[in-house]
Amino acid sequence: MGIVKIILLIIHVIVSLGLIVTVLLHSGKGGGLSSMLGGGGGSMFSGSYVVEKNLDRITIVLGCFFVVTTLLLVWLL
């Protein structure tokens, strides 16, 4: 296995773990893990709306990186 494949695999694992964490932090209908960490209740008025918006952006970016690294791994392996 070449050095490029190893580096890409390490990046893919890191992105995968980050994507799992950000998806779990989202507050859904049941509150999710973000309500346990103080993100629930009156999010529109307390300023945590910005945090949710940024969490959405981070999740989208990590999702795009996940797709790109997956396709590169399929293409290289």
Buried (B, 14 or more C-beta within 10 A) or exposed (E): EEEEEEEBBEBBEEBBEBBEEBBEBBBEEEEBBBBEEEBBEEBEEEEBEEBBEEBEEBBEBBBEBBEBBEEBBEEEE
